[in-house]
């Protein structure tokens, strides 16, 4: 990520040649130069270079780890109170309060700084009919874990008896997926190319079960 050389050209001269600072912040160091008569401390700061741009990203679609219904998350607190003397219909969206978790990991963590903070998005794969495929879904390429709203808009209707409070417990099952990626980037000015490798981890809500408890109102 830091490329520079230090060369003693003459007894009175030190030459520092900078290739690039691919980090997102200045790189500072201190150099002590001396000869038989004196010594001197030299403070050096190498400014960040322009950021790289993405050329392409490739995933291992044939070699991955997949664990369906790997984890169950429970949510409580949803309730409906039917104060009337007739049955009432309650409609809710089971997936709306659950998230699709995405995490990019790099074999070299500093590699995320190559691309800066320009809002780069990349396409990610997902499981379909037992295969890992690309489906056009794009997410930011960042090191932080992402919580994406579920794309599943399924709704469910439930009939509540008269004068009854119904309390729901929602059990959501997640599929877990991990696959390798290779990201190709290049520098717009120097034309230098770099390869970033790492893993993509995905945990997606896929299936749910609903249980409820009824408490009738006292007459």
C-alpha positions as CSV (number, residue, x, y, z in Angstrom):
1,X,0.0,0.0,0.0
2,X,3.0,2.3,0.5
3,X,5.7,2.3,-2.2
4,X,8.9,4.4,-1.7
5,X,12.6,4.1,-1.8
6,X,15.4,5.9,0.1
7,X,18.8,6.3,-1.5
8,X,22.0,7.9,-0.3
9,X,23.1,9.7,-3.4
10,X,26.0,11.8,-2.0
11,X,27.4,12.2,1.5
12,X,25.3,15.3,1.8
13,X,22.2,14.2,0.0
14,X,19.5,11.6,0.5
15,X,17.0,10.9,-2.3
16,X,13.4,9.7,-1.5
17,X,11.5,8.3,-4.5
18,X,7.8,7.9,-4.0
19,X,5.9,5.3,-5.9
20,X,2.5,5.8,-4.3
21,X,0.6,6.1,-1.1
22,X,-2.5,4.0,-1.7
23,X,-3.8,4.6,1.8
24,X,-6.6,7.1,2.4
25,X,-4.5,9.2,4.8
26,X,-1.0,10.8,4.7
27,X,1.9,8.5,5.6
28,X,4.5,10.0,7.9
29,X,7.9,8.8,9.0
30,X,11.1,10.2,10.4
31,X,14.5,9.6,8.8
32,X,17.9,10.2,10.5
33,X,20.7,11.0,8.1
34,X,24.3,11.5,9.2
35,X,27.9,11.7,8.1
36,X,31.2,11.8,10.1
37,X,30.6,15.4,11.0
38,X,26.9,15.8,11.8
39,X,23.4,14.1,11.8
40,X,20.0,15.4,10.9
41,X,16.4,14.3,11.4
42,X,14.2,14.6,8.3
43,X,10.4,14.5,8.7
44,X,8.7,13.1,5.6
45,X,5.0,13.1,4.8
46,X,3.6,11.2,1.7
47,X,0.2,12.4,0.6
48,X,-2.5,9.9,-0.5
49,X,-2.6,9.2,-4.2
50,X,-5.8,9.4,-6.3
51,X,-8.1,6.5,-5.6
52,X,-8.4,3.5,-7.8
53,X,-11.5,2.6,-9.9
54,X,-13.1,-0.8,-10.2
55,X,-12.7,-2.7,-13.4
56,X,-14.6,-5.9,-12.5
57,X,-15.4,-8.3,-9.7
58,X,-15.5,-12.1,-10.0
59,X,-17.0,-14.6,-7.5
60,X,-16.4,-18.3,-7.0
61,X,-19.9,-19.4,-8.1
62,X,-18.9,-23.1,-8.1
63,X,-16.9,-23.2,-4.8
64,X,-18.7,-21.8,-1.8
65,X,-20.0,-22.6,1.6
66,X,-23.8,-22.7,2.1
67,X,-25.8,-23.6,5.1
68,X,-29.6,-23.3,4.6
69,X,-31.7,-22.3,7.6
70,X,-28.6,-21.8,9.6
71,X,-30.0,-19.5,12.2
72,X,-33.3,-18.6,13.8
73,X,-34.1,-15.1,15.0
74,X,-37.1,-14.5,17.2
75,X,-39.0,-11.3,17.4
76,X,-41.9,-10.5,19.8
77,X,-43.9,-7.4,20.6
78,X,-46.3,-7.5,17.7
79,X,-49.9,-7.6,18.8
80,X,-53.5,-6.8,17.5
81,X,-56.4,-6.0,19.7
82,X,-59.9,-6.7,18.4
83,X,-62.3,-4.7,20.5
84,X,-65.3,-5.4,18.4
85,X,-67.9,-8.2,18.7
86,X,-67.1,-9.6,15.3
87,X,-63.9,-11.3,13.9
88,X,-61.3,-8.9,12.4
89,X,-58.6,-9.4,9.8
90,X,-55.0,-8.3,10.6
91,X,-52.5,-8.0,7.8
92,X,-48.8,-7.8,8.4
93,X,-45.5,-8.3,6.5
94,X,-43.3,-10.9,8.1
95,X,-40.1,-9.9,6.4
96,X,-40.2,-6.1,6.9
97,X,-38.5,-6.1,10.3
98,X,-35.7,-8.5,9.3
99,X,-32.5,-7.7,7.4
100,X,-30.2,-9.2,4.9
101,X,-26.7,-9.0,6.4
102,X,-23.8,-8.6,4.1
103,X,-20.1,-8.5,5.0
104,X,-17.1,-8.1,2.7
105,X,-13.8,-9.2,4.1
106,X,-10.4,-8.6,2.4
107,X,-7.3,-10.7,2.7
108,X,-5.5,-7.3,3.1
109,X,-7.8,-5.1,5.2
110,X,-6.2,-1.9,4.0
111,X,-7.3,-2.7,0.4
112,X,-10.6,-1.0,1.1
113,X,-8.8,2.3,1.2
114,X,-7.8,1.8,-2.5
115,X,-11.2,2.8,-3.6
116,X,-11.8,5.7,-1.2
117,X,-15.3,6.7,-0.3
118,X,-16.8,7.4,-3.7
119,X,-19.9,5.2,-3.1
120,X,-18.7,2.2,-5.1
121,X,-21.3,-0.5,-5.5
122,X,-20.8,-4.1,-6.7
123,X,-23.1,-6.9,-7.8
124,X,-23.4,-9.8,-5.3
125,X,-24.6,-13.4,-6.0
126,X,-27.4,-15.2,-4.2
127,X,-28.8,-18.8,-4.1
128,X,-31.6,-19.7,-6.6
129,X,-32.9,-23.2,-7.2
130,X,-29.9,-24.7,-5.4
131,X,-27.3,-22.7,-7.4
132,X,-25.2,-19.6,-6.7
133,X,-26.1,-17.1,-9.4
134,X,-25.8,-13.4,-10.2
135,X,-29.2,-11.6,-10.1
136,X,-28.3,-8.0,-10.5
137,X,-28.5,-7.0,-6.8
138,X,-25.9,-4.4,-6.0
139,X,-24.5,-3.3,-2.6
140,X,-21.7,-0.9,-1.4
141,X,-18.3,-2.4,-1.3
142,X,-17.3,-1.4,2.2
143,X,-15.7,-3.2,5.1
144,X,-18.5,-2.6,7.6
145,X,-21.3,-5.1,8.0
146,X,-24.4,-4.0,6.0
147,X,-28.0,-4.4,7.1
148,X,-30.2,-4.4,3.9
149,X,-34.0,-4.4,4.0
150,X,-35.4,-7.7,2.9
151,X,-36.6,-7.7,-0.7
152,X,-39.4,-10.1,0.2
153,X,-42.7,-8.3,0.4
154,X,-44.8,-11.3,1.3
155,X,-47.9,-10.4,3.4
156,X,-50.0,-12.6,5.7
157,X,-53.6,-12.2,6.9
158,X,-54.8,-13.5,10.2
159,X,-58.3,-13.6,11.6
160,X,-58.7,-12.3,15.1
161,X,-61.7,-13.6,17.2
162,X,-64.0,-11.0,18.7
163,X,-62.9,-9.2,21.8
164,X,-59.5,-10.8,21.8
165,X,-55.9,-9.6,22.0
166,X,-53.5,-11.7,20.0
167,X,-49.8,-11.5,20.7
168,X,-47.4,-12.8,18.0
169,X,-44.0,-14.3,18.1
170,X,-42.2,-14.4,14.7
171,X,-39.5,-17.0,14.1
172,X,-37.3,-16.1,11.1
173,X,-34.9,-18.6,9.5
174,X,-31.7,-17.4,7.7
175,X,-29.6,-18.9,5.0
176,X,-25.9,-18.5,5.5
177,X,-23.5,-18.2,2.5
178,X,-19.8,-17.5,2.1
179,X,-17.8,-17.3,-1.2
180,X,-14.5,-15.9,-2.4
181,X,-14.3,-12.8,-4.6
182,X,-11.6,-11.2,-6.7
183,X,-11.8,-7.5,-7.4
184,X,-9.7,-5.9,-10.2
185,X,-9.0,-2.2,-9.9
186,X,-6.8,0.2,-11.8
187,X,-5.5,3.7,-11.3
188,X,-6.9,6.3,-13.8
189,X,-3.6,8.2,-14.1
190,X,-0.8,5.8,-13.6
191,X,-2.7,2.9,-15.2
192,X,-1.3,0.7,-12.4
193,X,-3.5,-2.4,-11.7
194,X,-4.1,-4.2,-8.5
195,X,-6.0,-7.3,-7.4
196,X,-8.0,-7.4,-4.2
197,X,-9.1,-10.8,-2.9
198,X,-11.4,-11.8,0.0
199,X,-14.6,-13.3,1.1
200,X,-18.3,-12.3,0.9
201,X,-20.5,-13.4,3.7
202,X,-24.3,-13.3,3.4
203,X,-27.1,-14.0,5.9
204,X,-30.6,-13.7,4.4
205,X,-34.0,-14.2,5.9
206,X,-35.8,-16.9,3.8
207,X,-38.5,-18.6,5.8
208,X,-40.7,-17.9,8.8
209,X,-43.0,-19.4,11.4
210,X,-45.6,-17.6,13.4
211,X,-47.0,-18.6,16.8
212,X,-49.5,-16.6,18.8
213,X,-51.2,-16.3,22.1
214,X,-54.8,-15.1,22.6
215,X,-56.1,-13.3,25.6
216,X,-59.9,-12.7,25.6
217,X,-61.3,-9.5,27.0
218,X,-63.3,-9.7,30.2
219,X,-67.0,-9.0,29.6
